[in-house]
Amino acid sequence: MSTGLILSLVLLAGALIWYGIEKSRRRSHAMDGGIHTDITLPHEAPFELYSNAFSHCSRKARLAMAELGIAYIHRPIDLVETGQYQTISPAYLKVNPAGILPVLVHNGHPIYESDYILKYAAAHAGPDAPQLTPDDPQKLAAMNEWLDYCNITNDDPLGNPEGRLGPCVPALTMPIFVTMMQCISFKKLIPGLLFHPDKKRPFFFSAAKLFGLRGLMRAKPLTDLVGDARDAARNHLKKLDDALGASQGDWILGDQFTLADITLASALLRIAETGWLDYFKSLDDLPHVAAYYERLQARPSWQTAITDKQHHLVEQGSNDLKALLKDDQLIKSTLQPLAN
């Protein structure tokens, strides 16, 4: 056996051993939503929040913390869209073995899943915090309906877009994902291809990097996915406009600002920054949605939770997408046709 062959076999064996060890260090599994008092994480403050600047659910958590005036240490975590696969790193998987954002840590105990975090924060804020959950049983039920309406589930994030606004958001986000990938090196995509438990995501991001938005427009299943979400979201925004018009106050449930407004704020932000809100307003008269979104942006919590946490790659991706929609007629006509 030649020396070269022996060396190659040794290197191959070493690579396989490294991969096996690293794979075991990055093993993930689902975690139930809510607080886990059986887990105590290292912490420096009563409240700590692990979140991402671009994550839809992270934004909900930060808005709630800001509205409630809860002081916390922010632990920013990257997704590949903002630079790297930090959620599947061994360090983060000790915080959340599911590898999902956000995570609120209270006195060392983690609270998983954003809607649980919102309700937990509202229940554990100080005595001077505003009340973000209604006392009236009917309004409380309506609030929970809006939370579910905007929720993006981990097990089936695209499920039932016709029935709920939340599942429309990931598909509508696809174009900005593609433009943001042009700012990410292929080297940063490798950990996802090797270790991400859901291989569809890293393969999509790799294809986005390789082919760009124009190239992916040739994939009919992908354009159909976006088109279905686009048409469903248009109907949802008309429904939201009607509900806001019927509301007897500035917010979705009337005069009281609630967790429902926070989850709607996050959904509208994602729709706006990907160019869809302007598109929907060009097709339909949405005066109540437009005014509502302006009121949301004017709240002090928006500055604290959204503007101050903005990521330069999100801004770059949004600007690049807007330029493509303006200059490339194929992309514009495919994504945003002049529908009746």
C-alpha positions, 0 to 999 in steps of 0.5 A: 500500500502506497504512502499516499494511500495510507495518508489519505485513509488516515485523513479520511478516518480523522475527518469521520471521527471529527464529524462524529464527535462534532455531530454528537456535540450539536445533537438537538431535540424538541423542547416543550413551550413554557418555563422549564424549572428543571433547567438552570442556566448560567446567568448574570441578571434576573432576565436575559433574552436570547434573540436575533435581529431578524427573527420574527418571533424574537422581535415579538419577545423584544417588543413585549419586554420593551412595552413592559419595561422589563430590564434584561441582558440581551444575548444576540444570536445569529442565524445564517441570514445574519452571518452564521449558524449560531443556533446549532452551535454547541454553546447555544444548544445548551441554552435551547436544545431545540436550536430555536429562538427566542429564549427568555431566561428568568432566574436561570430558568429558560422559557421556550417559544415566543407566545409563551414568552410573551405571556410569561413576561406579561405575568412577571413584569413589575407592578408598574408595568402596563397590562398587556392582557385584557381582564375581560374574558371575551377580549382575552379570548380574542387576543389569544385568537390573534396570537394564534392567527400570527403564530409560526409553528416550529413543526409546520411553519407553512401550514394553513396559509389560507387560514392564518397570517403567520404561515404566510410570513416565511414564504413571503420572506423568501425573496429577502432571504435570497438577497441576504444570502449574497452577503454571506460566504459559502464557508458560513453555509457549511455548518448548516449543510453538515449539522442542521437537523432540517436539511431543507433550510441549508440546501435552500440557502445554498441554492439562494447563494448559488443562483440568486433570486432570478435563478430561483424564479425558474423553480416553479414549486418555489414561485407557487409557494410564494404566490400562494402565500402572497394571495392568502396574505392579501386576503388576511390584510383585508380582514385585518383592515376590516377588524381595525376599522371595527375596533373602537380604539387605536388598537386591535382590541380597542383602546388597550394595547395588548399582546395581540398588537405586538404579534401583529406588529412583528408580522407587519414589519416583516411584510413591510421590509420585504416590500409586500406591504406597499404591494398590497396597498397598491392593490387594495385600499388598506387605510386602517392597516396603514395608519395602524402600522404607523402608530405601532412604529411611533411607540417608544418600544419600537425604537428600543426593540426594533430600530436599535436592534437593526442588523446591517445585513437585513437593511442591505437585503431589503434595499437589494430586494427593492432594487431588484423589484424595481429594475428586473421585470421578470422578478417583479412580474413573478413575485408581484403581478398586477392582480385584480 
